[in-house]
Amino acid sequence: MSANNTDAAARDDYEDYDDYRTTDVLVVGSGIAGLAAALGAADEGADVTVATKATCPEGASSWWAQGGIAVSRNDPGQFKEDILAASADTADPEAVDVLVDDANGAVEDVLVDTLGVAFDTNGEADEWDFGREAAHDEPRILHVDASTGKHVHVPFLNHLDDRDDVEILDDTAALELVSHEGRVHGALLERDGEVTPAFAGATVLATGGIGDLYPRSTNPDGATGDGIAMAALAGADVADMEYVQFHPTVYPGGDDPGDGPFLVSEAVRGEGALLRNAEGERFMPDYHADAELAPRDVVARAVQTEREATGEVVLDVSPLDFAAEFPDLTAKCAARGVDWEAGIPVGPAEHFLCGGVDVDTDGRTSLDRLYAVGECSRTGVHGANRLASTSLLEGLVWGLRAGEDAADHDAEVVEAPALLDRDPDLPENFAREKFVRLRRVMGESVGLRRHPDDVRRAQAVLRRLKGEVDAYVRTRTSRSLYELRFASVTALLIARAAAENGESVGTHNLVEDPVTSRAD
């Protein structure tokens, strides 16, 4: 099937557009989940188009993953138990079975055999150096130093880029799904200010996380919840949106240029690093029997409590040979003037959304021929709290399954949404000011700790903000405006879910006293 259909008669029906394209499978996003979906579909004989906002590998969240990718090794039963325990027994057992049963095969077939990822070994080529991270019962994390993401992501991109049946469109944003009578037929794609319909037999959303919704995040810029918002606006079901995970050990950064924040992998604690407050006290044993290796939500709240009580928390890496075991993190510390031998200052930051577009075990959403994979999806694997180093694995497993399932459809050209003004006259700093307001509200009221009154106030503020943005979207088309729209829709979905869930569990931590007196 042609990737670019330029039939003149067909174009006459779409006077808003200069051109359109067709493809068997359209994948929106280029992290490990999107790339796995592209691979799965292409291997089934489909022509695939990958549209990504990223202009370089660093633009995808997968590139930034540090710790590694968990596998079942020889004990999938224990792996399943660890996932369920970390989720406070809220994860979907059927989804967890899929993850642990597919784990070893997917990693070996794709990452090792196809891509040739050189995971760290114990000196022998066939003896992997399995790491251990928080809430894992045993070492089961395959890794490349503390920069696993880029060592997986770059060869994956290169492999697909070399294939004739996969086309990758970088610096290309999806603005809206093309749907008709409950079936999704592709999306409107924007590049360099030009908008083109892409009609697809099946569409796979793999747009990553929501980091831009919070003041501090481990996500790359541009993580605005695009896929979740597009799917929800088209009528797809979403679930578990209140479960926003915060990573406990993120170097907060400083005021000087170049002193930006960076994540300090959970693998460092897995190798023996300790958390200490400003008084030098190791505090985690007072919060949980597993101390530094407690579930991520427990550690994040403890770190925040100690920071507020004593002024600072540092990660003491003296129990391990930090420079030898984590050279990439050592280099990051050196670049920012951090004396890691004295302890690395850390604090919580938004890290991962456990909910998203509700999907089944093949990534199918509630809308026909629409799939969602990776962080924008809700597979049920994570429940209320994600076990460390399962995100890359979830993206790989569900990406492959969704791609294979999506390959069996032909594209249909249907009526696409009408375009609005392509050269919008927005007020100066409109998007920036709205994002500042949105992030402040989310950070204060729908963050690590939540009080029902704060969440309700946040809902009201977010509804007003969304209304202001919608007023501009009705008359204008631009990427920055649509990203702001996606962020406001996704933020409102998170706040609404948080308000509706009265049970304090996992990352949804309800407190007795309001966190803030105002949310606007």
C-alpha positions in Angstrom: 0.0 0.0 0.0 1.4 3.4 -0.9 2.6 5.6 1.9 1.6 8.7 0.0 -1.6 8.8 -1.9 -1.9 11.9 -4.2 -4.9 10.9 -6.3 -6.3 14.3 -7.5 -9.9 13.2 -7.4 -9.6 12.1 -3.8 -7.8 15.3 -2.8 -10.8 17.3 -4.1 -12.8 16.0 -1.2 -10.3 17.5 1.3 -9.9 21.1 0.3 -8.4 21.9 3.7 -5.4 19.8 2.9 -2.7 19.9 0.3 -2.1 16.2 0.4 -2.7 13.1 2.5 -1.0 9.8 3.1 -2.1 6.2 3.8 -0.4 3.5 5.7 -1.3 0.1 7.0 -0.3 0.9 10.6 0.3 4.4 12.0 2.4 4.5 15.2 2.5 7.8 17.1 5.6 8.0 19.3 9.1 6.6 19.1 10.0 5.2 22.5 10.5 1.5 23.0 6.8 0.8 23.0 6.2 2.6 19.7 9.3 1.0 18.1 8.2 -2.4 19.3 4.8 -1.9 17.8 6.4 -0.8 14.5 8.6 -3.9 14.5 5.7 -6.2 15.4 3.5 -4.8 12.6 6.3 -4.8 10.0 7.2 -8.4 10.8 3.6 -9.3 10.1 3.9 -7.8 6.6 2.4 -4.3 7.2 3.7 -1.0 5.9 4.3 1.2 9.0 4.6 4.9 9.5 6.1 6.1 12.8 5.3 9.8 13.6 7.2 11.3 16.5 7.6 14.7 17.9 11.2 13.9 18.7 14.0 15.3 16.6 16.7 13.2 18.3 16.7 10.0 20.4 16.8 12.0 23.6 13.3 13.3 22.8 11.8 9.9 23.8 11.4 8.9 27.5 12.8 5.5 26.8 16.2 7.1 26.0 16.4 8.4 29.5 15.7 5.1 31.3 18.6 4.3 33.6 18.1 1.2 35.7 17.4 -1.4 33.1 14.8 -3.9 32.0 13.5 -6.6 34.3 13.1 -10.2 33.2 11.6 -13.3 34.7 14.8 -15.4 34.7 13.9 -18.8 35.9 11.1 -17.8 38.3 8.2 -16.0 36.7 6.1 -16.8 39.7 8.3 -14.7 42.1 8.4 -11.9 39.5 4.6 -11.8 39.5 4.5 -11.8 43.3 6.9 -8.8 43.4 4.8 -6.8 40.8 1.6 -7.5 42.8 3.2 -6.6 46.1 4.7 -3.3 44.8 1.2 -2.4 43.5 -0.4 -3.0 46.9 -2.2 -5.9 45.2 -4.0 -3.6 42.8 -2.4 -4.8 39.6 -4.4 -6.9 37.2 -3.2 -10.6 37.6 -4.0 -11.5 34.0 -1.9 -8.5 32.7 0.9 -9.4 35.0 0.9 -13.0 33.7 1.3 -11.6 30.2 4.2 -9.5 31.2 6.2 -12.1 33.1 5.4 -14.9 30.6 6.5 -12.8 27.6 9.5 -11.2 29.3 12.4 -13.5 28.7 11.4 -14.3 25.1 10.8 -10.7 24.1 14.1 -9.5 25.6 16.1 -12.3 24.0 14.5 -12.2 20.6 14.4 -8.5 20.1 16.9 -6.8 22.3 19.7 -9.4 22.3 19.3 -11.3 19.0 17.9 -8.6 16.7 19.4 -5.5 18.1 22.5 -6.9 19.7 22.2 -4.8 22.9 25.4 -5.5 24.9 24.0 -5.8 28.4 26.5 -5.8 31.2 28.0 -9.2 32.1 30.0 -10.7 34.9 33.0 -11.2 32.7 31.6 -14.0 30.6 29.7 -13.2 27.4 26.7 -15.4 28.4 26.6 -14.5 32.1 24.5 -11.4 32.6 25.2 -9.1 35.5 21.6 -9.0 36.9 21.0 -6.0 39.1 18.6 -5.7 42.0 16.3 -2.7 42.6 13.7 -1.7 45.2 10.9 -4.2 45.9 12.5 -7.0 43.8 13.0 -10.2 45.6 16.1 -11.1 43.6 18.5 -9.6 41.1 16.7 -9.7 37.7 17.5 -6.4 36.0 19.4 -6.4 32.8 21.3 -3.1 32.3 24.0 -1.2 30.5 25.7 0.8 33.3 23.0 3.2 34.5 22.1 4.3 30.9 20.2 1.3 29.6 17.6 3.3 27.8 19.8 4.9 25.2 21.7 1.6 24.6 18.3 0.0 23.7 16.7 3.0 22.0 19.4 4.0 19.5 19.9 0.5 17.9 16.2 0.0 17.8 15.8 3.3 15.8 18.6 2.4 13.6 17.2 -1.1 12.9 13.8 0.2 11.9 15.3 3.1 9.9 17.1 0.5 7.7 13.9 -1.3 6.8 12.0 -0.5 3.7 8.6 -1.3 5.3 9.0 1.3 8.1 9.0 5.1 7.6 10.0 7.3 10.5 8.7 10.9 10.4 10.6 13.0 13.0 9.5 16.4 14.3 5.9 15.4 13.5 3.1 15.8 16.0 -0.3 14.2 16.0 -3.0 16.8 16.6 -6.2 14.8 16.5 -7.5 11.3 15.7 -9.5 10.8 12.5 -12.5 8.7 13.6 -15.9 7.7 12.1 -18.7 5.8 13.8 -16.5 4.5 16.6 -13.6 3.4 14.4 -10.3 5.3 14.3 -8.9 5.8 10.8 -5.6 7.6 11.5 -4.6 11.0 12.7 -3.9 14.6 11.6 -0.1 15.1 11.5 1.6 18.4 11.8 5.2 19.1 10.6 6.7 22.5 9.9 3.3 24.1 10.3 1.7 21.9 7.6 -1.1 19.6 8.6 -1.7 16.3 6.7 -4.2 13.5 7.3 -2.6 10.1 7.7 -5.2 7.4 7.1 -4.3 4.0 8.6 -5.7 0.5 8.9 -4.8 0.7 12.6 -3.4 3.5 14.8 -1.1 2.8 17.7 -0.6 5.5 20.4 2.8 5.4 22.1 3.2 9.0 23.1 4.9 8.5 26.5 4.3 10.3 29.8 3.0 13.4 31.5 6.2 15.1 32.9 5.3 18.6 31.5 2.2 18.6 33.8 4.4 18.9 36.9 7.1 21.4 38.2 9.8 18.7 38.3 9.9 15.5 36.3 12.4 12.9 35.0 10.7 13.0 31.6 12.1 14.8 28.6 10.5 18.1 27.4 7.3 17.6 25.4 5.7 14.9 27.6 2.3 16.5 27.6 0.0 13.5 27.7 -0.8 13.8 24.0 -2.0 10.2 23.3 -4.2 10.0 26.5 -5.9 13.3 25.6 -6.4 12.5 21.9 -7.9 9.1 22.8 -10.1 10.5 25.6 -11.4 13.3 23.3 -12.2 10.7 20.7 -14.3 8.7 23.3 -11.8 6.0 24.4 -11.9 4.7 28.0 -9.1 5.8 30.4 -8.4 4.2 33.8 -6.2 4.6 36.9 -5.3 8.2 36.0 -4.9 9.1 39.7 -1.8 6.8 40.0 1.1 9.2 39.3 4.4 7.8 40.4 7.2 10.0 41.8 10.8 8.8 41.8 12.4 9.3 45.2 16.0 10.0 44.2 16.3 12.9 41.7 19.1 15.4 42.0 17.1 18.6 42.1 19.6 20.8 40.3 20.6 24.4 41.0 20.4 27.9 39.7 23.6 27.8 37.6 23.4 27.0 33.9 24.2 23.4 33.3 23.2 22.4 36.8 20.0 20.7 35.8 18.3 17.9 37.6 19.0 14.2 36.8 17.6 10.9 38.0 19.8 8.8 40.3 18.9 5.2 39.3 17.3 2.9 41.8 20.0 0.5 41.0 22.4 2.6 43.1 20.3 1.8 46.2 20.1 -1.8 45.0 23.9 -1.9 45.2 23.9 -0.6 48.8 23.6 3.2 48.8 21.8 4.7 51.8 19.5 7.6 52.3 20.4 10.1 55.0 18.8 13.3 56.2 20.6 16.6 56.9 21.5 15.4 60.3 23.3 12.4 58.8 20.7 9.9 60.0 19.8 6.9 57.9 16.0 7.1 58.1 14.4 4.5 55.8 14.4 1.7 58.4 12.0 3.8 60.4 9.6 3.9 57.4 9.6 0.3 56.1 11.2 -3.1 56.8 12.9 -3.1 53.4 14.4 0.3 54.1 16.0 1.8 50.9 14.6 -1.1 48.9 11.0 -0.4 49.9 8.4 0.2 47.1 9.0 3.4 45.3 5.9 5.3 46.6 7.0 4.6 50.2 10.5 5.8 49.6 9.4 9.0 47.8 7.1 10.0 50.6 9.8 9.3 53.2 12.3 11.4 51.3 9.9 14.3 51.1 9.1 14.1 54.8 12.7 14.1 55.8 13.5 17.0 53.4 10.8 19.1 55.0 11.8 18.1 58.5 15.6 18.5 58.3 16.2 20.6 55.1 18.0 18.0 52.9 18.3 14.3 52.0 21.4 12.9 50.4 22.2 9.5 48.9 25.2 8.1 50.6 27.1 6.1 48.0 30.1 5.3 50.2 29.1 1.6 50.7 29.8 0.9 47.1 32.5 1.7 44.5 30.3 4.3 42.9 32.7 5.5 40.3 33.5 2.0 39.0 29.9 0.7 39.1 28.1 3.8 37.8 30.5 5.8 35.6 27.7 7.6 33.7 26.2 8.9 36.9 29.6 9.8 38.2 30.2 11.9 35.1 26.8 13.6 35.6 27.8 14.5 39.2 31.2 15.9 38.0 29.5 17.9 35.2 27.3 19.7 37.8 30.0 20.0 40.5 28.3 17.5 42.8 30.7 15.9 45.3 29.2 12.5 45.3 31.7 11.3 48.0 29.9 13.7 50.4 26.5 12.4 49.3 24.2 13.3 46.3 21.4 15.6 47.2 18.1 14.0 46.1 14.3 14.6 46.2 11.2 13.3 44.6 10.1 14.2 41.1 7.2 13.1 38.8 8.4 10.0 37.0 5.7 7.7 35.6 1.9 7.5 35.0 0.6 4.1 36.0 -2.8 4.7 34.3 -3.7 5.9 30.9 -5.8 4.7 27.9 -7.5 1.5 29.0 -6.3 -1.5 26.9 -6.5 -5.3 26.8 -3.7 -7.8 26.6 -3.1 -6.9 23.0 -3.1 -3.2 23.5 -6.6 -2.7 22.0 -8.6 0.3 23.3 -12.4 0.6 23.5 -12.3 2.2 20.0 -12.1 0.0 17.0 -8.6 -0.1 15.4 -7.1 2.2 18.0 -4.3 0.7 20.2 -2.2 2.3 23.0 1.1 1.0 24.4 3.8 2.2 26.8 3.3 4.9 29.4 0.2 6.4 27.7 -1.7 3.1 28.2 -3.2 1.4 31.2 -2.5 -2.3 30.8 -3.2 -3.0 34.5 0.3 -4.3 35.1 1.2 -1.5 37.5 -2.0 -0.9 39.5 -1.4 1.8 42.0 2.4 1.7 42.0 4.9 0.5 39.4 7.7 -2.0 40.3 11.1 -0.6 39.2 12.4 -1.5 35.7 9.2 -2.8 34.4 8.4 0.2 32.1 10.7 -0.8 29.3 9.6 -4.4 29.6 5.9 -3.4 29.5 6.5 -1.2 26.4 8.4 -3.9 24.6 5.9 -6.7 25.4 2.7 -4.7 24.7 4.3 -3.0 21.7 5.0 -6.3 20.0 1.6 -7.7 20.8 -0.2 -4.6 19.6 1.8 -4.3 16.4 1.2 -7.9 15.5 -2.5 -7.5 16.1 -2.8 -4.2 14.3 -1.2 -5.4 11.1 -4.3 -7.1 9.8 -6.2 -4.0 8.6 -6.4 -1.9 5.4 -6.5 1.8 5.4 -9.7 3.6 4.5 -9.9 7.2 3.4 -12.7 9.0 5.2 -13.7 12.5 6.0 -11.0 14.2 8.1 -11.6 17.0 10.6 -11.6 20.5 9.1 -8.6 22.6 9.6 -8.7 26.0 11.3 -6.4 29.0 11.0 -2.9 27.5 10.5 -1.1 30.7 11.5 -2.7 31.6 14.9 -2.3 35.0 16.4 -1.8 33.9 20.0 -1.2 36.4 22.8 2.5 36.7 23.7 3.5 34.0 26.2 0.0 32.5 26.2 1.1 28.9 26.3 4.0 29.5 28.7 1.9 31.3 31.2 -0.8 28.6 31.1 1.7 25.9 31.6 3.2 27.7 34.6 -0.3 27.8 36.1 -1.1 24.2 35.3 2.2 22.9 36.7 1.8 24.9 39.9 -1.7 23.5 40.5 -0.7 19.9 39.8 2.4 20.1 41.9 0.6 21.6 44.9 -2.7 19.8 44.8 -2.4 16.6 42.8 1.2 15.6 43.6 2.9 13.3 46.0 0.4 13.9 48.8 -3.2 14.9 48.3 -6.1 16.2 50.3 -9.7 16.0 48.9 -10.2 19.7 49.4 -7.0 20.5 47.4 -8.0 18.1 44.7 -11.5 19.6 44.3 -10.0 23.1 44.1 -7.5 21.9 41.5 -10.4 20.5 39.4 -12.1 23.9 39.4 -8.9 25.7 38.3 -8.1 23.1 35.6 -11.6 23.3 34.2 -11.3 27.0 33.9 -7.9 26.7 32.3 -9.1 24.0 29.8 -12.0 26.4 28.9 -9.6 29.2 28.1 -7.5 26.9 26.0 -10.5 25.4 24.2 -11.6 28.9 23.2 -8.4 29.3 21.2 -8.4 25.8 19.8 -11.8 26.4 18.2 -10.3 29.0 15.9 -6.6 28.1 15.6 -4.3 25.2 14.8 -0.7 25.0 16.1 1.4 22.4 17.8 2.1 24.5 20.9 -1.6 25.2 21.4 -2.6 21.5 20.9 0.1 20.4 23.4 -1.3 22.8 25.9 -4.8 21.4 25.2 -3.5 17.8 25.6 -1.9 18.8 28.9 -5.0 20.5 30.3 -7.2 17.6 29.3 -4.8 15.0 30.8 -4.4 17.1 34.0 -8.1 17.3 34.4 -8.5 13.5 34.0 -5.9 13.0 36.7 -7.6 15.4 39.1 -11.0 14.0 38.4 -9.8 10.4 39.1 -8.1 11.5 42.2 -11.2 13.2 43.5 -13.3 10.1 42.8 -11.0 7.7 44.6 -11.4 7.9 48.3 -9.0 5.0 49.0 -5.4 6.0 49.9 -3.3 3.4 48.1 0.1 3.3 46.4 0.9 6.5 44.6 -2.6 8.0 45.4 -1.7 9.2 48.9 -4.5 10.9 50.8 -3.6 13.0 53.8 -5.6 14.5 56.7 -4.6 18.1 56.4 -4.7 20.2 53.2 -1.3 20.4 51.5 -1.9 24.0 50.4 -4.4 26.7 51.2 -5.0 27.7 47.5 -4.8 26.1 44.1 -4.9 28.9 41.6 
